[in-house]
Amino acid sequence: MTATSKMAPLHADPHIAQRLKQWRYRVFGATWLSYIGFYICRKPYSIVKKDLGDTLHFGAADLALIYASYLLAYTAGQFLAGAIGPRIGPRRMLLVGMAITAVCGVALGFSSGLAVFIALMAVNGLAQATGWSSNVGTMAMWFRREERGRVMGLWSTNFQFGGVFANALAAFVLVHMGWTWAFWAGSVVMVGILAVFYWNQANRPEDVGLPSVIDDESGGGEAGSDGDTKWSASVWTSVVLVGLTYFCLKFIRYALWSWAPYVLQNNFKLPGDQAGYLSTLFDLCGIAGVIATGWLSDKLFGGRRAAVSMWMLVANIGATGLLFTLGGASVTMFALCIGLVGFTLFGPDALLTGAGAMDIGKGRGAVRAAGIISGLGSAGSVVQELWIGKAFETSKGDLGPVLGLLLGAAVLAACFVAVILVRNRLGQSDV
């Protein structure tokens, strides 16, 4: 997380440089844990989905509707967070969001009616929407462009580690204590993370009496009289293209997060805990993919996020194609294929929406860019939930139509990144 030998030192004064270094570690750790906490309160529903449906007599369409309410609220919340985040500040947004999502987890454990689940999941979605853009905006103020690929490659392992830990915790608690405690356990962990975050996060170096470490805080455009940034048409085009790419990537990611445990139980007849544990292979392989993609971005591709993402997305088409053709053959093939999809998917996913949003938005504009990009991406997670829930019911459990949707999304993602690469060559963007 520190500057390399080819970069200018953080500060000429060794004492100030040391304080900056310490604070950057604290901010990195606090924001990394914060996003893990959001996942710990987000993932239990996917793990308990089958047991919850059996207990409360919810069908696949009902279960999809519950999660779609979360995803719709999450999508709207991303745009809202991107709009008001720069005014309120990441710290306040995150503290409020973490507190509300913890309360929602407790309330969900006491719930039994469909309407109540829908309402609470919607509130949880709004609270969860504070997580990504506000944390990315914080990181943008503490790390420079030339180091963001590696830094964000490591930092973005939070949603893989969060997914693995959340799945494992929820699966363990589900088997030993029931689905209600799967929700409550996540809330307990989030309260502890909130305390760590409160004492170790600062929005920017200036807030703790340190000098800025970035040169450009213009936000990719001209500053308006109200302090907001007015983006050029080129910046808006870059944001939309990355957002459309994220729509496709999140379609795949949330499809596997939401439905892989369900498929392993419903189609392959695994017990709930085994299905939860095995589904974490998607996230575990994604951790390696994120770190590798971030390192390649800085070391071999000169910070060109789209170029390295294109290579990984071509590989993702191959991995998703294998899942489509062989994933339904056996538990082993399904597990191996989702692992390959995770390795090739999570790198571009994290890099374009993390470091890429920072590079497009610049400084304070990173919160706005990350919010819009994540909002467009979250629309993909909504579409997949409704579409796949319907596909499962109409195909009577046949995986072919479902996995075909994932392959189509992978191809579309590569197409959008190809357009970004063309614009880069024409000097119309710098992603």
Backbone torsions as a table, in degrees:
resi	resn	phi	psi	omega
1	MET	NA	-5.4	179.4
2	THR	-94.0	164.9	-179.8
3	ALA	-67.1	150.0	176.7
4	THR	-83.2	172.8	-177.7
5	SER	-65.6	-22.2	-179.3
6	LYS	-84.0	-5.6	-177.4
7	MET	-103.7	155.8	175.5
8	ALA	-65.7	146.4	178.3
9	PRO	-62.8	158.3	-179.0
10	LEU	-61.1	-37.7	179.5
11	HIS	-161.4	149.5	-179.2
12	ALA	-68.3	-31.8	179.6
13	ASP	-79.5	118.1	-178.0
14	PRO	-59.2	-35.7	-179.1
15	HIS	-65.4	-45.0	179.2
16	ILE	-66.7	-40.8	179.2
17	ALA	-60.4	-40.2	179.0
18	GLN	-66.7	-41.0	177.3
19	ARG	-63.6	-41.0	177.0
20	LEU	-60.2	-44.3	-179.6
21	LYS	-61.1	-45.5	-179.9
22	GLN	-62.9	-43.1	-179.8
23	TRP	-67.6	-33.6	178.9
24	ARG	-66.7	-37.6	174.7
25	TYR	-64.4	-42.3	-179.6
26	ARG	-64.2	-44.1	-179.8
27	VAL	-66.8	-42.7	176.9
28	PHE	-56.0	-50.4	-177.5
29	GLY	-65.3	-41.8	-177.5
30	ALA	-66.8	-44.3	-179.7
31	THR	-71.6	-35.8	177.5
32	TRP	-61.8	-47.4	178.3
33	LEU	-65.5	-37.5	179.5
34	SER	-57.2	-46.2	-177.5
35	TYR	-72.4	-30.7	172.2
36	ILE	-61.4	-41.9	179.4
37	GLY	-59.7	-40.6	177.5
38	PHE	-60.5	-39.8	179.9
39	TYR	-69.9	-34.1	178.2
40	ILE	-64.1	-30.0	176.3
41	CYS	-91.7	-7.3	-178.0
42	ARG	-98.0	-38.8	-168.6
43	LYS	-80.9	-22.2	-177.3
44	PRO	-52.9	-36.0	-177.5
45	TYR	-59.5	-42.1	-179.7
46	SER	-64.0	-35.5	-178.4
47	ILE	-73.6	-39.1	-176.2
48	VAL	-91.2	0.3	-172.6
49	LYS	-50.8	-49.8	-176.8
50	LYS	-66.3	-46.8	-179.2
51	ASP	-66.5	-40.0	178.6
52	LEU	-63.1	-43.5	178.4
53	GLY	-62.6	-41.5	179.3
54	ASP	-65.9	-40.5	-177.1
55	THR	-70.8	-43.6	-174.9
56	LEU	-100.1	4.6	176.5
57	HIS	63.1	43.8	174.0
58	PHE	-96.3	131.7	174.9
59	GLY	-82.5	178.3	-178.7
60	ALA	-60.5	-39.1	179.0
61	ALA	-66.1	-38.8	176.7
62	ASP	-64.4	-44.2	179.6
63	LEU	-63.2	-38.5	177.3
64	ALA	-66.2	-37.6	-180.0
65	LEU	-65.2	-39.8	178.3
66	ILE	-60.4	-49.5	-177.6
67	TYR	-71.2	-31.6	177.3
68	ALA	-63.9	-34.0	177.5
69	SER	-63.6	-39.4	175.5
70	TYR	-62.1	-48.2	-174.3
71	LEU	-68.5	-36.7	176.9
72	LEU	-63.9	-45.0	178.4
73	ALA	-65.3	-38.9	179.0
74	TYR	-62.9	-41.4	178.6
75	THR	-63.0	-50.4	178.5
76	ALA	-61.5	-39.3	-179.6
77	GLY	-64.8	-31.5	178.4
78	GLN	-63.4	-45.7	177.8
79	PHE	-64.5	-39.8	178.5
80	LEU	-64.0	-43.7	179.4
81	ALA	-63.6	-38.9	178.2
82	GLY	-65.7	-30.7	-178.4
83	ALA	-80.7	-45.0	-174.4
84	ILE	-98.3	-15.1	-178.7
85	GLY	-54.6	-47.5	-179.9
86	PRO	-61.5	-27.3	-179.9
87	ARG	-80.9	-45.6	-178.2
88	ILE	-76.3	-36.3	-177.3
89	GLY	99.6	141.4	-177.4
90	PRO	-57.1	-38.8	-175.1
91	ARG	-60.3	-51.1	-179.5
92	ARG	-63.6	-43.0	-179.8
93	MET	-58.0	-44.6	-175.5
94	LEU	-72.1	-41.5	179.1
95	LEU	-61.7	-43.2	177.9
96	VAL	-65.7	-45.0	-178.8
97	GLY	-62.4	-42.6	179.5
98	MET	-65.4	-39.7	-179.4
99	ALA	-65.6	-44.1	-177.7
100	ILE	-67.2	-41.4	-178.7
101	THR	-67.1	-31.2	175.9
102	ALA	-67.0	-41.7	178.1
103	VAL	-64.4	-40.3	179.1
104	CYS	-61.6	-38.5	178.7
105	GLY	-61.2	-40.7	178.1
106	VAL	-64.6	-45.4	-178.2
107	ALA	-65.1	-37.5	179.5
108	LEU	-62.6	-34.4	179.2
109	GLY	-65.8	-22.2	179.0
110	PHE	-94.4	-4.4	-170.8
111	SER	-87.2	157.4	178.2
112	SER	-144.4	-18.5	-177.4
113	GLY	-95.1	150.4	-179.1
114	LEU	-60.9	-46.7	-177.8
115	ALA	-62.9	-38.2	179.5
116	VAL	-66.7	-43.3	177.5
117	PHE	-59.6	-44.0	-179.6
118	ILE	-60.9	-46.2	-178.3
119	ALA	-65.0	-46.4	-178.6
120	LEU	-66.8	-37.7	177.9
121	MET	-66.4	-33.0	177.0
122	ALA	-66.4	-44.8	177.4
123	VAL	-62.1	-41.9	178.0
124	ASN	-60.6	-39.6	178.7
125	GLY	-61.6	-42.5	177.6
126	LEU	-62.5	-42.1	179.7
127	ALA	-66.1	-42.1	-179.0
128	GLN	-65.3	-25.9	-177.6
129	ALA	-66.2	-15.3	177.8
130	THR	-74.1	-15.1	-167.6
131	GLY	-71.0	-57.6	-168.9
132	TRP	-69.6	-56.7	-174.1
133	SER	-62.9	-38.5	-178.9
134	SER	-69.6	-39.1	177.9
135	ASN	-70.8	-40.9	176.5
136	VAL	-63.3	-40.6	177.7
137	GLY	-61.5	-38.2	175.8
138	THR	-62.8	-48.6	-178.6
139	MET	-62.3	-33.4	179.9
140	ALA	-62.0	-30.4	-178.6
141	MET	-84.1	-10.2	-176.9
142	TRP	-111.1	-11.8	-176.3
143	PHE	-135.2	142.1	-175.9
144	ARG	-86.9	160.6	-174.9
145	ARG	-54.8	-43.9	-173.5
146	GLU	-69.2	-10.7	177.8
147	GLU	-115.2	-1.9	-172.6
148	ARG	-70.0	-30.3	179.7
149	GLY	-59.7	-51.8	-179.8
150	ARG	-68.7	-44.5	-178.0
151	VAL	-62.5	-48.9	-177.8
152	MET	-73.3	-24.0	172.9
153	GLY	-62.8	-42.6	176.1
154	LEU	-72.6	-44.5	-176.9
155	TRP	-63.1	-38.5	-175.7
156	SER	-74.5	0.7	170.4
157	THR	-70.6	-5.4	-177.5
158	ASN	-61.2	-39.5	-177.5
159	PHE	-81.0	-17.1	169.6
160	GLN	-78.2	-49.1	176.8
161	PHE	-60.2	-40.6	177.4
162	GLY	-61.5	-42.0	178.6
163	GLY	-65.3	-43.1	179.8
164	VAL	-63.9	-50.6	-177.7
165	PHE	-64.8	-41.9	-179.1
166	ALA	-64.7	-43.7	178.3
167	ASN	-61.9	-47.1	-177.4
168	ALA	-64.9	-43.6	179.9
169	LEU	-63.8	-47.6	-178.4
170	ALA	-64.9	-40.1	179.7
171	ALA	-65.0	-42.2	179.8
172	PHE	-64.0	-47.7	-178.2
173	VAL	-67.5	-36.5	179.4
174	LEU	-56.8	-46.5	-176.4
175	VAL	-71.9	-39.2	-172.9
176	HIS	-92.3	-23.2	-174.3
177	MET	-133.5	-9.6	178.8
178	GLY	100.5	166.5	-172.8
179	TRP	-68.9	-28.0	179.3
180	THR	-62.7	-42.4	180.0
181	TRP	-70.8	-21.5	175.4
182	ALA	-62.3	-37.9	175.6
183	PHE	-72.0	-44.3	-175.6
184	TRP	-65.8	-38.0	-179.2
185	ALA	-60.9	-40.2	178.2
186	GLY	-61.5	-39.6	179.7
187	SER	-65.4	-39.2	179.3
188	VAL	-62.1	-45.0	179.5
189	VAL	-64.1	-40.3	-179.2
190	MET	-61.9	-37.9	178.8
191	VAL	-60.7	-41.3	177.1
192	GLY	-64.6	-41.5	179.1
193	ILE	-65.9	-38.2	178.8
194	LEU	-58.3	-40.1	179.4
195	ALA	-65.1	-43.0	178.1
196	VAL	-61.9	-44.1	-179.2
197	PHE	-61.4	-44.1	-176.7
198	TYR	-55.6	-38.3	-174.8
199	TRP	-91.4	-8.3	-171.6
200	ASN	-128.7	3.1	179.0
201	GLN	-107.6	141.8	169.9
202	ALA	-138.9	142.2	-175.1
203	ASN	-63.5	-34.8	-178.0
204	ARG	-159.8	161.6	-178.5
205	PRO	-56.2	-37.2	-177.7
206	GLU	-60.6	-25.9	-178.9
207	ASP	-69.9	-17.0	177.7
208	VAL	-118.3	24.3	174.8
209	GLY	77.3	25.1	179.8
210	LEU	-114.9	156.7	179.4
211	PRO	-75.9	156.2	177.6
212	SER	-64.3	148.6	178.1
213	VAL	-107.1	-2.1	179.2
214	ILE	-114.2	151.3	-176.0
215	ASP	-89.6	-35.0	-172.6
216	ASP	-115.9	114.6	176.7
217	GLU	-115.0	21.5	-174.1
218	SER	-75.1	-16.3	178.2
219	GLY	77.7	22.8	175.1
220	GLY	79.6	15.7	-179.6
221	GLY	-170.2	-158.2	-179.1
222	GLU	-97.2	142.5	-179.5
223	ALA	-78.7	133.0	176.7
224	GLY	-83.1	174.0	-177.8
225	SER	-67.4	-22.9	179.7
226	ASP	-90.6	5.9	178.7
227	GLY	92.2	-9.8	178.0
228	ASP	-77.8	164.9	179.8
229	THR	-101.4	131.4	175.8
230	LYS	-96.1	109.7	-177.3
231	TRP	-79.6	147.6	173.3
232	SER	-76.5	166.9	177.9
233	ALA	-61.2	-34.3	-179.6
234	SER	-65.9	-41.2	178.5
235	VAL	-65.2	-43.7	178.6
236	TRP	-60.8	-40.8	178.8
237	THR	-62.4	-41.7	178.7
238	SER	-63.4	-42.7	179.7
239	VAL	-61.9	-44.6	-178.3
240	VAL	-66.5	-42.0	-180.0
241	LEU	-63.8	-43.4	176.6
242	VAL	-65.5	-37.6	178.1
243	GLY	-63.7	-40.1	177.6
244	LEU	-67.1	-37.0	174.4
245	THR	-61.2	-43.3	-178.9
246	TYR	-66.7	-31.8	174.6
247	PHE	-54.4	-47.3	-178.3
248	CYS	-69.6	-42.6	-178.5
249	LEU	-66.6	-38.6	-179.9
250	LYS	-74.4	-28.0	172.7
251	PHE	-56.9	-47.0	-179.5
252	ILE	-70.3	-47.3	-174.6
253	ARG	-61.5	-48.7	-177.7
254	TYR	-72.6	-27.8	175.3
255	ALA	-61.7	-44.5	-179.1
256	LEU	-74.9	-36.6	175.6
257	TRP	-63.1	-47.1	-173.1
258	SER	-76.3	-36.7	-169.2
259	TRP	-112.7	-15.1	-180.0
260	ALA	-59.4	-47.5	176.4
261	PRO	-60.3	-37.9	179.2
262	TYR	-64.1	-44.5	179.1
263	VAL	-62.8	-43.6	-178.8
264	LEU	-63.5	-32.1	176.2
265	GLN	-81.4	-46.5	-172.6
266	ASN	-76.9	-43.3	-174.7
267	ASN	-93.6	-34.8	-176.7
268	PHE	-108.0	0.7	171.7
269	LYS	61.0	34.9	175.7
270	LEU	-83.0	149.7	172.5
271	PRO	-63.0	159.1	-175.2
272	GLY	-57.4	-42.2	-178.3
273	ASP	-68.9	-41.3	179.2
274	GLN	-64.1	-39.3	177.7
275	ALA	-62.7	-41.7	178.9
276	GLY	-64.5	-45.0	179.7
277	TYR	-64.5	-44.7	-175.7
278	LEU	-68.0	-33.1	-179.5
279	SER	-66.6	-18.6	178.8
280	THR	-70.0	-11.3	176.8
281	LEU	-59.4	-33.2	176.4
282	PHE	-58.1	-46.6	-178.8
283	ASP	-74.9	-39.4	-178.9
284	LEU	-60.5	-45.3	177.5
285	CYS	-67.9	-30.4	177.3
286	GLY	-64.7	-32.5	178.0
287	ILE	-57.9	-49.5	178.7
288	ALA	-62.0	-38.8	-179.4
289	GLY	-65.0	-40.6	179.8
290	VAL	-65.2	-47.3	-179.4
291	ILE	-62.7	-44.2	180.0
292	ALA	-63.0	-43.1	-178.4
293	THR	-66.8	-41.7	178.3
294	GLY	-63.5	-42.9	178.6
295	TRP	-64.0	-45.4	179.2
296	LEU	-62.6	-36.2	-179.6
297	SER	-58.2	-45.8	-177.7
298	ASP	-82.2	-40.3	-171.5
299	LYS	-81.9	-42.4	-173.6
300	LEU	-109.9	-22.5	-175.5
301	PHE	-112.8	9.9	173.9
302	GLY	58.0	34.7	179.7
303	GLY	80.1	8.6	179.5
304	ARG	-83.2	96.7	-174.5
305	ARG	-64.7	-39.9	-177.0
306	ALA	-68.2	-35.7	-176.6
307	ALA	-65.0	-49.8	179.7
308	VAL	-68.3	-33.4	178.1
309	SER	-64.7	-35.7	-179.8
310	MET	-62.2	-43.6	178.5
311	TRP	-61.7	-43.7	-179.3
312	MET	-67.6	-34.5	-179.1
313	LEU	-73.1	-31.8	173.3
314	VAL	-62.4	-42.8	176.2
315	ALA	-64.8	-34.1	179.4
316	ASN	-66.1	-34.8	175.6
317	ILE	-60.5	-42.9	177.7
318	GLY	-63.4	-43.5	-179.0
319	ALA	-66.4	-41.7	179.3
320	THR	-68.0	-33.6	175.5
321	GLY	-63.5	-39.6	176.5
322	LEU	-64.5	-40.3	177.9
323	LEU	-61.7	-39.6	-179.7
324	PHE	-66.2	-41.6	-174.7
325	THR	-86.9	-32.7	-172.9
326	LEU	-119.2	-11.1	-172.3
327	GLY	-62.4	-29.6	-178.6
328	GLY	-85.8	-0.3	-174.0
329	ALA	-72.4	-39.8	-177.1
330	SER	-163.1	167.2	176.1
331	VAL	-60.6	-42.4	-178.1
332	THR	-61.0	-47.1	-179.0
333	MET	-66.8	-38.9	178.4
334	PHE	-61.9	-45.2	-179.3
335	ALA	-64.7	-44.8	179.4
336	LEU	-62.5	-40.9	-177.6
337	CYS	-68.5	-40.6	179.4
338	ILE	-69.6	-27.1	174.0
339	GLY	-64.8	-44.1	177.6
340	LEU	-64.6	-42.0	177.4
341	VAL	-61.1	-42.7	179.4
342	GLY	-61.4	-43.5	-178.7
343	PHE	-62.2	-41.1	-175.6
344	THR	-86.9	-17.4	-176.0
345	LEU	-91.3	-45.5	-169.3
346	PHE	-67.1	-29.5	179.1
347	GLY	-62.2	-59.9	176.6
348	PRO	-59.1	-39.0	178.8
349	ASP	-54.7	-53.0	-176.4
350	ALA	-73.0	-40.7	-174.0
351	LEU	-67.9	-45.8	-177.3
352	LEU	-69.5	-36.3	-177.0
353	THR	-90.8	-12.9	177.4
354	GLY	-101.7	-83.1	179.5
355	ALA	-62.1	-37.7	179.5
356	GLY	-62.5	-44.3	177.7
357	ALA	-63.9	-38.0	176.4
358	MET	-61.0	-46.1	-176.8
359	ASP	-66.0	-37.4	-179.7
360	ILE	-73.0	-49.0	-174.9
361	GLY	-77.8	-36.5	-178.7
362	LYS	59.4	123.9	173.6
363	GLY	56.8	-127.7	-176.5
364	ARG	-66.0	-23.6	178.3
365	GLY	-72.1	-9.1	-179.4
366	ALA	-66.4	-35.1	178.4
367	VAL	-62.4	-44.3	-179.7
368	ARG	-64.7	-47.8	-179.2
369	ALA	-62.3	-45.6	-179.4
370	ALA	-63.4	-37.2	179.8
371	GLY	-65.2	-45.1	-179.5
372	ILE	-67.6	-45.1	179.6
373	ILE	-61.5	-45.8	-179.6
374	SER	-67.8	-32.9	176.6
375	GLY	-64.2	-45.3	176.7
376	LEU	-62.8	-39.8	178.9
377	GLY	-65.4	-39.1	-177.9
378	SER	-65.6	-25.3	174.3
379	ALA	-60.6	-33.3	176.5
380	GLY	-64.8	-36.2	179.1
381	SER	-68.7	-32.4	177.1
382	VAL	-67.9	-47.8	-177.9
383	VAL	-59.3	-44.2	-178.0
384	GLN	-63.6	-38.8	-176.4
385	GLU	-63.6	-46.3	-179.5
386	LEU	-70.3	-42.5	-176.8
387	TRP	-68.0	-45.8	-177.2
388	ILE	-71.0	-38.2	175.8
389	GLY	-58.3	-42.6	177.7
390	LYS	-67.4	-40.8	-178.8
391	ALA	-63.3	-38.6	178.4
392	PHE	-61.7	-41.4	-177.8
393	GLU	-72.0	-42.9	-177.2
394	THR	-73.1	-29.9	-179.3
395	SER	-92.6	1.4	179.5
396	LYS	55.5	42.0	175.8
397	GLY	89.8	0.4	178.4
398	ASP	-69.5	126.8	-176.1
399	LEU	-79.7	-17.6	-175.5
400	GLY	-53.1	-55.5	-179.7
401	PRO	-60.6	-37.4	-179.4
402	VAL	-66.3	-49.2	-177.6
403	LEU	-69.3	-28.3	175.3
404	GLY	-63.9	-35.2	176.7
405	LEU	-62.8	-38.5	-179.9
406	LEU	-66.7	-39.3	178.4
407	LEU	-64.3	-42.2	178.2
408	GLY	-62.1	-39.6	178.7
409	ALA	-64.7	-38.0	179.0
410	ALA	-63.1	-41.7	179.4
411	VAL	-65.0	-44.1	179.8
412	LEU	-62.3	-40.3	178.8
413	ALA	-59.0	-44.4	179.1
414	ALA	-63.4	-36.0	179.3
415	CYS	-64.8	-43.2	179.1
416	PHE	-64.5	-39.8	178.7
417	VAL	-67.7	-33.3	176.3
418	ALA	-61.3	-38.7	176.4
419	VAL	-64.6	-41.5	177.4
420	ILE	-59.9	-42.6	179.5
421	LEU	-62.2	-41.3	177.6
422	VAL	-61.7	-43.8	178.7
423	ARG	-64.2	-36.1	176.2
424	ASN	-61.3	-44.0	-179.6
425	ARG	-64.6	-31.4	-179.7
426	LEU	-85.5	0.0	179.8
427	GLY	74.8	20.8	-178.2
428	GLN	-93.7	-11.0	176.8
429	SER	-155.8	170.3	-177.7
430	ASP	-144.3	73.8	-177.3
431	VAL	-112.5	NA	NA
